[in-house]
Amino acid sequence: IGYNAVSVGLHGTADKVDSNNMLDLICMCEELGIYVDLAIRSTNNYDGKYIYFTEQAGRDLVLLQHFYENDNIIAYDLCWERGIGSYEGGFLGRKRWDADWRTWIDNQYGSVEHAEKLWGCSVTRDTSGQVIGLSDSIINDPTRSQLAMVAAYYRFMDDMVAKEFAELTNYIKSLDPNHLLSFRMSLSGNAQATDSNYPSRGYYDFQSLASTMDFMSPEAYGVSGNEDSMLQLVFANAYARYTSPDAPVVWKEFGPRVWNGSNFTENDLLDNQKVYYELFYEHAFNSYTGAIYSWWYAGGFRYNENSDCGVLNPDGSDRPCTAIVREYA
Protein backbone atom coordinates (compact mmCIF):
# COMPACT_ATOMS: atom_id res chain seq x y z
CA ILE A 1 0.00 0.00 0.00
CA GLY A 2 3.04 2.29 -0.16
CA TYR A 3 4.51 2.54 3.31
CA ASN A 4 8.28 2.93 3.39
CA ALA A 5 8.66 3.07 7.20
CA VAL A 6 7.09 1.45 10.24
CA SER A 7 7.14 2.32 13.91
CA VAL A 8 7.61 -0.72 16.14
CA GLY A 9 8.54 -1.19 19.79
CA LEU A 10 10.36 -3.44 22.22
CA HIS A 11 10.33 -3.40 26.02
CA GLY A 12 13.29 -3.97 28.27
CA THR A 13 12.47 -6.34 31.15
CA ALA A 14 13.54 -6.53 34.75
CA ASP A 15 16.18 -9.10 33.82
CA LYS A 16 17.28 -8.92 30.21
CA VAL A 17 16.07 -8.82 26.63
CA ASP A 18 16.69 -12.28 25.24
CA SER A 19 14.47 -12.32 22.15
CA ASN A 20 15.86 -11.92 18.64
CA ASN A 21 12.40 -11.53 17.10
CA MET A 22 12.86 -7.78 16.73
CA LEU A 23 16.13 -8.26 14.86
CA ASP A 24 14.35 -10.64 12.51
CA LEU A 25 11.56 -8.13 11.93
CA ILE A 26 14.03 -5.32 11.22
CA CYS A 27 15.85 -7.54 8.71
CA MET A 28 12.57 -8.43 6.98
CA CYS A 29 11.73 -4.72 6.76
CA GLU A 30 15.13 -3.98 5.22
CA GLU A 31 14.59 -6.63 2.55
CA LEU A 32 11.29 -4.92 1.69
CA GLY A 33 12.80 -1.43 1.58
CA ILE A 34 11.03 -0.38 4.78
CA TYR A 35 12.82 1.70 7.41
CA VAL A 36 12.23 1.15 11.12
CA ASP A 37 11.54 3.75 13.78
CA LEU A 38 12.26 1.72 16.89
CA ALA A 39 10.70 2.39 20.28
CA ILE A 40 13.00 1.04 22.97
CA ARG A 41 11.09 1.21 26.22
CA SER A 42 12.14 0.52 29.75
CA THR A 43 9.44 -1.46 31.56
CA ASN A 44 10.36 0.29 34.81
CA ASN A 45 9.93 3.72 33.30
CA TYR A 46 9.07 5.91 36.26
CA ASP A 47 11.88 5.48 38.74
CA GLY A 48 14.90 4.51 36.67
CA LYS A 49 18.25 6.25 36.94
CA TYR A 50 17.37 8.24 33.82
CA ILE A 51 13.98 9.73 33.15
CA TYR A 52 11.69 6.90 31.98
CA PHE A 53 14.68 4.58 31.58
CA THR A 54 16.69 2.17 33.65
CA GLU A 55 20.39 1.72 33.02
CA GLN A 56 19.93 -2.03 32.58
CA ALA A 57 17.24 -1.66 29.94
CA GLY A 58 19.43 0.72 27.95
CA ARG A 59 22.31 -1.74 27.82
CA ASP A 60 20.06 -4.69 27.05
CA LEU A 61 18.07 -2.98 24.33
CA VAL A 62 20.86 -1.16 22.52
CA LEU A 63 23.89 -3.40 23.07
CA LEU A 64 22.58 -6.92 23.60
CA GLN A 65 20.40 -6.65 20.49
CA HIS A 66 23.19 -4.95 18.49
CA PHE A 67 20.80 -2.22 17.40
CA TYR A 68 23.73 0.21 17.31
CA GLU A 69 25.08 -1.71 14.27
CA ASN A 70 21.82 -1.68 12.33
CA ASP A 71 21.48 1.10 9.77
CA ASN A 72 17.91 0.19 8.79
CA ILE A 73 16.87 1.70 12.13
CA ILE A 74 16.40 5.40 11.49
CA ALA A 75 15.70 6.55 15.05
CA TYR A 76 14.97 5.47 18.61
CA ASP A 77 11.68 6.41 20.24
CA LEU A 78 12.70 6.75 23.90
CA CYS A 79 9.39 6.95 25.73
CA TRP A 80 5.72 6.64 24.99
CA GLU A 81 3.34 9.59 25.29
CA ARG A 82 4.92 11.06 28.40
CA GLY A 83 4.70 14.52 29.90
CA ILE A 84 5.54 16.50 33.01
CA GLY A 85 2.23 15.85 34.69
CA SER A 86 0.14 17.66 37.25
CA TYR A 87 1.53 18.86 40.57
CA GLU A 88 0.70 15.72 42.55
CA GLY A 89 1.22 13.15 39.82
CA GLY A 90 0.00 11.93 36.48
CA PHE A 91 3.21 11.04 34.70
CA LEU A 92 5.93 11.93 37.21
CA GLY A 93 4.40 15.16 38.45
CA ARG A 94 5.85 18.57 39.30
CA LYS A 95 5.99 18.12 43.07
CA ARG A 96 9.34 16.34 42.74
CA TRP A 97 10.83 19.63 41.52
CA ASP A 98 9.92 21.76 44.57
CA ALA A 99 13.50 21.98 45.88
CA ASP A 100 14.77 22.73 42.36
CA TRP A 101 12.19 25.52 42.04
CA ARG A 102 13.48 27.17 45.20
CA THR A 103 17.08 26.93 43.94
CA TRP A 104 16.08 28.20 40.50
CA ILE A 105 14.40 31.28 41.99
CA ASP A 106 17.51 32.07 44.04
CA ASN A 107 19.77 31.64 41.02
CA GLN A 108 17.59 33.72 38.71
CA TYR A 109 16.45 36.48 41.07
CA GLY A 110 18.88 36.47 43.99
CA SER A 111 16.15 35.68 46.51
CA VAL A 112 12.50 34.70 46.78
CA GLU A 113 11.68 38.13 48.16
CA HIS A 114 13.21 39.87 45.15
CA ALA A 115 11.33 37.56 42.80
CA GLU A 116 8.04 38.31 44.53
CA LYS A 117 8.70 42.03 44.24
CA LEU A 118 9.35 41.75 40.50
CA TRP A 119 6.41 39.45 39.90
CA GLY A 120 4.01 41.53 41.95
CA CYS A 121 2.58 38.52 43.80
CA SER A 122 3.45 36.03 46.51
CA VAL A 123 5.00 32.70 45.60
CA THR A 124 3.15 29.51 46.59
CA ARG A 125 4.08 28.09 50.02
CA ASP A 126 3.03 25.07 52.04
CA THR A 127 1.63 25.24 55.58
CA SER A 128 5.13 25.44 57.06
CA GLY A 129 6.03 28.43 54.88
CA GLN A 130 8.28 26.46 52.51
CA VAL A 131 8.25 27.59 48.87
CA ILE A 132 6.64 24.94 46.63
CA GLY A 133 5.69 24.66 42.98
CA LEU A 134 2.57 26.24 41.55
CA SER A 135 -0.73 24.45 42.01
CA ASP A 136 -2.79 23.11 39.13
CA SER A 137 -5.44 25.79 39.71
CA ILE A 138 -2.88 28.59 39.30
CA ILE A 139 -1.42 26.98 36.18
CA ASN A 140 -4.88 26.54 34.62
CA ASP A 141 -6.39 29.87 35.61
CA PRO A 142 -3.88 32.43 36.90
CA THR A 143 -4.99 35.84 38.04
CA ARG A 144 -3.58 38.82 36.22
CA SER A 145 -1.16 39.49 39.07
CA GLN A 146 0.18 35.91 38.88
CA LEU A 147 1.01 35.94 35.16
CA ALA A 148 4.68 36.90 35.56
CA MET A 149 5.20 34.19 38.17
CA VAL A 150 3.49 31.61 35.95
CA ALA A 151 5.71 32.63 33.02
CA ALA A 152 8.77 32.18 35.23
CA TYR A 153 7.54 28.76 36.33
CA TYR A 154 7.10 27.69 32.70
CA ARG A 155 10.69 28.71 32.02
CA PHE A 156 11.79 26.74 35.09
CA MET A 157 9.93 23.65 33.83
CA ASP A 158 11.60 23.98 30.43
CA ASP A 159 15.01 24.08 32.15
CA MET A 160 14.24 21.00 34.23
CA VAL A 161 12.93 19.02 31.26
CA ALA A 162 16.03 19.92 29.23
CA LYS A 163 18.25 18.76 32.10
CA GLU A 164 16.44 15.44 32.60
CA PHE A 165 16.38 14.55 28.93
CA ALA A 166 20.03 15.55 28.53
CA GLU A 167 20.90 12.91 31.12
CA LEU A 168 18.85 10.30 29.23
CA THR A 169 20.05 11.14 25.72
CA ASN A 170 23.69 11.40 26.79
CA TYR A 171 23.38 7.90 28.26
CA ILE A 172 21.77 6.41 25.14
CA LYS A 173 24.33 8.13 22.89
CA SER A 174 27.14 6.70 25.02
CA LEU A 175 25.80 3.27 24.05
CA ASP A 176 24.94 4.14 20.46
CA PRO A 177 26.20 7.35 18.81
CA ASN A 178 24.82 6.29 15.41
CA HIS A 179 21.06 6.80 15.67
CA LEU A 180 18.72 9.75 15.97
CA LEU A 181 16.74 10.20 19.18
CA SER A 182 13.20 11.39 19.78
CA PHE A 183 9.95 10.12 21.30
CA ARG A 184 6.21 10.29 20.67
CA MET A 185 5.29 13.57 22.34
CA SER A 186 1.54 13.13 22.70
CA LEU A 187 -0.21 16.54 22.64
CA SER A 188 2.96 18.64 22.67
CA GLY A 189 2.60 21.40 20.11
CA ASN A 190 -1.20 21.25 20.21
CA ALA A 191 -2.64 24.73 20.41
CA GLN A 192 -6.17 23.74 21.37
CA ALA A 193 -7.37 23.32 24.94
CA THR A 194 -9.45 20.18 25.34
CA ASP A 195 -10.55 17.93 28.18
CA SER A 196 -7.30 15.97 27.81
CA ASN A 197 -5.08 18.93 26.94
CA TYR A 198 -5.15 21.64 29.58
CA PRO A 199 -2.14 23.48 31.01
CA SER A 200 -1.75 21.60 34.30
CA ARG A 201 -1.68 18.27 32.44
CA GLY A 202 1.88 19.27 31.70
CA TYR A 203 2.72 18.14 28.18
CA TYR A 204 6.26 18.99 27.14
CA ASP A 205 6.91 22.21 25.30
CA PHE A 206 8.96 21.83 22.12
CA GLN A 207 11.33 24.51 23.44
CA SER A 208 12.24 22.32 26.40
CA LEU A 209 13.11 19.39 24.10
CA ALA A 210 14.95 21.22 21.33
CA SER A 211 18.35 20.90 22.99
CA THR A 212 18.17 17.10 23.27
CA MET A 213 15.83 15.69 20.60
CA ASP A 214 16.95 15.28 17.00
CA PHE A 215 13.42 15.97 15.78
CA MET A 216 9.98 16.71 17.20
CA SER A 217 7.41 13.90 17.17
CA PRO A 218 3.92 15.14 18.06
CA GLU A 219 0.79 13.02 17.88
CA ALA A 220 -2.45 14.10 16.23
CA TYR A 221 -5.08 12.97 18.73
CA GLY A 222 -6.05 16.58 19.38
CA VAL A 223 -6.65 17.06 15.65
CA SER A 224 -10.18 16.43 14.40
CA GLY A 225 -11.32 15.58 10.90
CA ASN A 226 -12.17 19.10 9.79
CA GLU A 227 -10.27 21.90 8.09
CA ASP A 228 -10.09 24.25 11.08
CA SER A 229 -8.77 21.60 13.43
CA MET A 230 -6.19 20.45 10.88
CA LEU A 231 -4.62 23.89 11.07
CA GLN A 232 -3.20 22.76 14.40
CA LEU A 233 -0.96 20.45 12.40
CA VAL A 234 0.36 23.43 10.46
CA PHE A 235 0.86 25.41 13.67
CA ALA A 236 2.70 22.56 15.39
CA ASN A 237 5.03 22.13 12.40
CA ALA A 238 5.84 25.83 12.35
CA TYR A 239 6.40 25.92 16.11
CA ALA A 240 8.62 22.83 15.97
CA ARG A 241 10.77 24.48 13.29
CA TYR A 242 10.95 27.64 15.35
CA THR A 243 12.40 25.70 18.27
CA SER A 244 14.62 23.40 16.17
CA PRO A 245 15.09 24.99 12.74
CA ASP A 246 17.31 22.36 11.10
CA ALA A 247 15.26 19.32 12.14
CA PRO A 248 12.38 17.56 10.38
CA VAL A 249 8.98 17.20 12.00
CA VAL A 250 7.66 13.64 12.34
CA TRP A 251 4.04 12.97 13.28
CA LYS A 252 4.36 9.76 15.24
CA GLU A 253 0.69 8.81 15.46
CA PHE A 254 -2.45 9.92 13.66
CA GLY A 255 -5.78 8.39 12.74
CA PRO A 256 -9.38 8.24 13.97
CA ARG A 257 -11.13 5.30 15.63
CA VAL A 258 -13.65 3.52 13.47
CA TRP A 259 -14.88 0.75 15.78
CA ASN A 260 -18.67 0.61 15.60
CA GLY A 261 -19.20 -2.43 17.80
CA SER A 262 -18.96 -5.11 15.12
CA ASN A 263 -16.69 -6.38 12.36
CA PHE A 264 -19.71 -7.69 10.47
CA THR A 265 -22.02 -4.70 9.99
CA GLU A 266 -21.79 -1.77 7.62
CA ASN A 267 -19.49 0.88 9.08
CA ASP A 268 -20.18 4.52 8.16
CA LEU A 269 -17.14 5.58 10.19
CA LEU A 270 -14.86 4.27 7.45
CA ASP A 271 -15.94 7.14 5.19
CA ASN A 272 -15.09 9.59 7.99
CA GLN A 273 -11.70 7.91 8.29
CA LYS A 274 -11.06 8.51 4.59
CA VAL A 275 -11.93 12.22 4.95
CA TYR A 276 -9.59 12.46 7.94
CA TYR A 277 -6.76 10.84 5.98
CA GLU A 278 -7.34 13.14 2.99
CA LEU A 279 -7.16 16.23 5.19
CA PHE A 280 -4.23 14.97 7.26
CA TYR A 281 -2.08 14.00 4.28
CA GLU A 282 -2.87 17.29 2.53
CA HIS A 283 -1.92 19.42 5.54
CA ALA A 284 1.09 17.29 6.43
CA PHE A 285 2.37 17.55 2.87
CA ASN A 286 1.73 21.28 2.51
CA SER A 287 3.37 22.13 5.85
CA TYR A 288 6.54 20.20 4.99
CA THR A 289 6.23 17.27 7.36
CA GLY A 290 9.21 14.91 7.26
CA ALA A 291 7.33 11.69 8.00
CA ILE A 292 4.01 10.42 9.34
CA TYR A 293 3.09 7.14 11.03
CA SER A 294 -0.56 6.13 11.04
CA TRP A 295 -2.11 4.43 14.05
CA TRP A 296 -2.40 1.89 12.99
CA TYR A 297 -1.89 -0.82 10.33
CA ALA A 298 -4.03 -3.89 11.08
CA GLY A 299 -7.82 -3.51 11.03
CA GLY A 300 -10.29 -5.05 13.43
CA PHE A 301 -11.13 -4.79 17.09
CA ARG A 302 -8.18 -3.91 19.33
CA TYR A 303 -9.36 -5.14 22.72
CA ASN A 304 -7.13 -3.20 25.10
CA GLU A 305 -8.16 0.10 23.49
CA ASN A 306 -11.75 -0.82 22.62
CA SER A 307 -10.92 0.58 19.21
CA ASP A 308 -10.21 -0.04 15.56
CA CYS A 309 -7.84 2.38 13.83
CA GLY A 310 -6.58 0.10 11.06
CA VAL A 311 -5.93 1.21 7.49
CA LEU A 312 -6.88 -2.31 6.33
CA ASN A 313 -9.91 -4.48 6.96
CA PRO A 314 -9.45 -7.49 9.26
CA ASP A 315 -9.12 -9.74 6.19
CA GLY A 316 -6.31 -7.59 4.75
CA SER A 317 -8.38 -5.89 2.07
CA ASP A 318 -8.36 -2.14 1.49
CA ARG A 319 -10.47 0.34 3.38
CA PRO A 320 -11.48 3.65 1.81
CA CYS A 321 -8.59 5.46 3.54
CA THR A 322 -6.07 3.03 2.03
CA ALA A 323 -6.55 4.77 -1.32
CA ILE A 324 -5.18 7.96 0.22
CA VAL A 325 -2.10 6.14 1.51
CA ARG A 326 -1.48 4.68 -1.95
CA GLU A 327 -2.01 8.05 -3.64
CA TYR A 328 0.51 9.89 -1.49
CA ALA A 329 3.04 7.05 -1.57
Phi, psi and omega in degrees: 000359171111001177292139173240010177204149175228152174251119182229166186218155179218134179267141164280149181251178180294332181259282179201165176265113185238021179252134175261010181300321181294321177299320179296317179297317180298320178294320177297319178299318181298319179297332180267003182074029182247124177280160184238122166265116193251115173277117173252117191236131175278125180301318178270076193255026175239336183227033175284174179297323178251154184303123180064013186212135172266153179298320182297315181297322178300312180295316182295316185287316186275316187270311185297325179273355180060032177297329183297343180264358191257110185271005170275348171278124183264338180193157170260137171259112194272340176201165195242104173055050180262169178200184179287313180098173178287181183296313185276338184169212190070112199059222182269335177086157183271344184301329182295346182263007186304313180296322178294325178297316179298316179295319181298317178299314179299318182290324184276326190240353180092324178194161177296320182298318179294321178298315180298324179294318180288322181286329183082023178204168179271141178285156181290135178228155175275185184295338178269001179091003181281135179294130178229171180293166183288143181287164177298322182295323178291318179298318184283326187213069181289149171285166181301322182288345182265356188299319181295320178295319179296319178299319177297319181294322175299317178296320176300314179299318177301318179296319181291319178297316179300320180294313183295318181285334174297320178297317180292309185293325176297322179294311181297320180291333175292334177272326185211099179276005192262347187242152176287154182235135172198192173197160181284119196263016176054235186268014173302138181086353181279125185271354187258130175281126178226181179298330180258359182226082177234158192308315185288351174295331169076046172286150184294142172274139179306325181299326182285343183256349188296334183279348185237332184268141180282341173198159179270139185229072178287167173243157192254024184285352171267002182258124180264169185276050175220162187300314182298316181293325180296341178295341174297327177298315179296317179299312182299320178297315180295320181291321178298319179289330175297318183280331183218079194299329185266005186254148172288167173246128184238117176276112192277335175211137170206157176135140180272160175276138182235015179290125181245012178102353182202144171274357193239010177239158180301136187239102179292339182293340180294328176291322177296323178299319179297316178300316178301312181297320178300312181293318184293312179300317180300311183287325176296317180294313185287340178256020170061049174286140181282323181197155175223145177235117181281146172249112348220205189275299188286137178267160181116172185293128176253105197295321186283352175246352187051050188214172168213115180239013189293151174271351176240158171288162180304333180271005178092357179280164183291147164259170180304321182293338182299330178299325179292318178301313180297318182300313184280344175299000000 
